[in-house]
Amino acid sequence: MVKVWNLTNCRLKINHSGHMGYLNTITVSPDGSLCSSGGKDCKAMLWDLNDGKHLHTLDHNDIITALCFSPNRYWLCAAFGPSIKIWDLESKEMVEELRPEVVSQPGKAEPPQCLSLAWSTDGQTLFAGYSDNIIRVWQVSVSAR
């Protein structure tokens, strides 16, 4: 459950229900109008903070570990396992799925997991922190879909 509090009077404004399982991550859009949450149920839920409504659910293949809104496009990035999906929120279509190239190491059966996401302020670069202590960086072209 995502709880939204009014910090002026310290009262609960609304409960956003819908997830089945724990939440790992929550993010608010740059303009403050949207919120997205994700976790164990492999779903990224999009909430309208002005109207207090559930807008949409984006399904994933694994537990969502990080979410991040683009600062200059109507995009939401969701990290799950080693992958990152970039969603266009207007069309509700996936724009891109990013997967790091990983050299397998002896004794390590699973690829590193993406644990955190952040955009540069100009929205051209996406940074992703992984469980192998490496920050991977992707350049996003202006002409992207």
C-alpha positions as CSV (number, residue, x, y, z in Angstrom):
1,M,0.0,0.0,0.0
2,V,1.2,3.5,-0.9
3,K,0.3,6.1,1.7
4,V,0.2,9.8,0.7
5,W,0.5,12.2,3.6
6,N,-0.4,15.9,3.8
7,L,2.7,17.4,5.4
8,T,1.0,20.7,6.2
9,N,-1.2,19.1,8.8
10,C,0.5,15.6,9.1
11,R,-2.6,13.8,8.2
12,L,-3.1,10.8,5.8
13,K,-4.4,12.1,2.5
14,I,-5.0,8.8,0.7
15,N,-4.1,5.1,0.6
16,H,-3.3,3.6,-2.8
17,S,-4.0,-0.1,-2.6
18,G,-3.3,-2.6,-5.3
19,H,0.1,-4.3,-4.7
20,M,0.3,-7.9,-3.6
21,G,3.5,-8.2,-1.6
22,Y,6.1,-5.8,-0.3
23,L,7.2,-2.6,-2.1
24,N,10.9,-2.0,-3.0
25,T,10.6,1.4,-4.6
26,I,8.5,4.4,-5.2
27,T,9.2,7.5,-7.3
28,V,7.4,10.8,-8.0
29,S,7.4,12.5,-11.4
30,P,9.4,15.7,-11.9
31,D,6.2,17.8,-11.9
32,G,4.8,16.1,-8.8
33,S,1.6,14.9,-10.5
34,L,2.3,11.2,-10.7
35,C,3.7,8.5,-8.5
36,S,4.9,5.0,-9.4
37,S,5.5,2.1,-7.0
38,G,6.9,-1.4,-7.6
39,G,8.0,-4.5,-5.7
40,K,7.5,-8.2,-5.2
41,D,4.3,-8.6,-7.3
42,C,6.4,-7.7,-10.5
43,K,4.1,-4.8,-11.2
44,A,4.8,-1.1,-11.6
45,M,1.7,0.8,-10.6
46,L,1.1,4.4,-11.7
47,W,-0.9,6.7,-9.5
48,D,-2.4,10.2,-10.1
49,L,-1.4,12.3,-7.0
50,N,-3.8,15.1,-7.9
51,D,-6.9,13.0,-8.3
52,G,-5.9,10.1,-6.0
53,K,-6.5,7.5,-8.7
54,H,-4.8,4.4,-10.0
55,L,-4.0,5.1,-13.6
56,H,-2.3,2.0,-15.0
57,T,-0.3,-1.2,-14.2
58,L,2.8,-2.2,-16.1
59,D,3.7,-5.9,-15.8
60,H,7.3,-7.2,-15.5
61,N,9.0,-10.6,-15.4
62,D,10.6,-10.2,-12.0
63,I,10.6,-8.3,-8.8
64,I,10.9,-4.6,-9.4
65,T,13.9,-3.1,-7.6
66,A,14.0,0.5,-8.8
67,L,11.8,3.0,-10.6
68,C,12.7,6.4,-12.1
69,F,10.8,9.0,-14.2
70,S,12.6,10.7,-17.0
71,P,13.1,14.4,-16.4
72,N,12.2,15.5,-19.9
73,R,10.0,12.8,-21.5
74,Y,6.8,11.1,-20.4
75,W,8.8,7.9,-19.6
76,L,9.1,5.6,-16.6
77,C,12.1,3.3,-16.1
78,A,11.7,0.1,-14.2
79,A,14.6,-2.2,-13.0
80,F,14.0,-5.9,-12.5
81,G,16.7,-8.5,-12.3
82,P,19.5,-7.5,-14.6
83,S,17.2,-5.6,-17.0
84,I,15.7,-2.1,-17.3
85,K,12.5,-1.4,-19.2
86,I,11.8,2.1,-20.4
87,W,8.0,2.7,-20.8
88,D,6.3,5.5,-22.7
89,L,3.5,6.4,-20.3
90,E,1.3,8.0,-23.0
91,S,1.2,5.0,-25.3
92,K,1.8,2.5,-22.4
93,E,4.3,0.8,-24.7
94,M,7.8,-0.3,-23.9
95,V,10.3,2.0,-25.6
96,E,13.4,-0.1,-24.9
97,E,14.7,-2.9,-22.7
98,L,18.3,-2.4,-21.6
99,R,20.4,-5.4,-20.6
100,P,24.0,-5.1,-19.6
101,E,26.7,-7.1,-21.3
102,V,28.2,-9.1,-18.5
103,V,31.3,-11.3,-18.7
104,S,30.4,-14.4,-16.7
105,Q,32.7,-15.1,-13.8
106,P,33.5,-18.6,-12.5
107,G,31.3,-19.5,-9.5
108,K,28.7,-16.8,-10.2
109,A,25.6,-18.4,-11.7
110,E,23.4,-15.3,-11.9
111,P,24.0,-12.0,-13.6
112,P,24.3,-8.8,-11.4
113,Q,21.0,-7.3,-10.4
114,C,20.0,-3.7,-11.1
115,L,19.3,-2.0,-7.7
116,S,19.1,1.7,-8.4
117,L,18.3,4.1,-11.3
118,A,18.9,7.8,-11.9
119,W,18.6,10.2,-14.9
120,S,20.9,13.1,-15.6
121,T,19.1,16.4,-15.3
122,D,19.0,16.8,-19.1
123,G,17.4,13.4,-19.6
124,Q,20.1,12.2,-22.0
125,T,21.9,9.8,-19.7
126,L,20.5,6.9,-17.5
127,F,22.7,5.6,-14.7
128,A,22.1,2.2,-13.2
129,G,23.7,0.8,-10.0
130,Y,24.2,-3.0,-10.0
131,S,24.9,-5.7,-7.4
132,D,28.4,-6.2,-8.8
133,N,29.4,-2.8,-7.6
134,I,29.4,-1.3,-11.1
135,I,27.4,1.7,-12.3
136,R,26.3,1.2,-15.9
137,V,25.6,4.3,-18.0
138,W,23.4,4.5,-21.1
139,Q,23.1,7.4,-23.5
140,V,19.6,8.0,-24.7
141,S,19.3,9.8,-28.0
142,V,16.9,12.6,-28.5
143,S,15.4,10.8,-31.5
144,A,14.4,7.8,-29.4
145,R,11.0,6.4,-30.1
